[in-house]
Each structure stands twice: as C-alpha cells, then as structure tokens.
Amino acid sequence: MTSSAPDVDPRAIEVDVSDDELTVVLADGRRIAVPLAWFPRLLNATPKERSKFEILGGGVGIHWPEIDEDLSVEGLLRGIRAPGNSPRAV
C-alpha cells in the first residue's frame, strides 16, 4: 500500500476580519478562524483599520500598518495568542 502526503501550503491568500473573528484562507484550502479577543490590538481597532492589512512574504504573515500588528500564519496554526492573552486556568 502506498500513501502520499497531502498537499500542505500554509500561506495566507485571503483575510477577513469581522467585529469578533479573524478568518484566514490558506492556499491549500484550509480556513483558520480565531477570536479577535486573542489579539487586543485588532479587537480595539476600528473596522476601517482592520480592513487595511498587507499579506507579507508570499502569505507567511499578515500586517496591519495602522495599528502596528503582525501575525504569522504559523502562529495562527499553532494557536498562539498575543502576549499576555493566554487562556485562564480553570
């Protein structure tokens, strides 16, 4: 039996920011959706500021120049939140 590795291409090709969620579409068809609460700068930004982003490095990162926020696709895939914004222990 042979198997082949799936085509994995973790590069951002689309970004959408709503009032409460960041959604990133990857080149391989996956979607990552995370709460904006993970990223206070994005959460506190205006809709206009959130809409002005740049996809960096061929899709490895996302930059919001007006609020000086940078996120990596790798970090999103790993569930990494903004510093000081970790889930609380129960």
Buried (B, 14 or more C-beta within 10 A) or exposed (E): EEEEEEEEEBBBBEBBBEEEBBEBBBBEEEEBEBEBEBBBBBBEBEEEBBEEBEBBEEBEBBBBEEBEBBBBBEBBEEEBBBEEEEEEEE
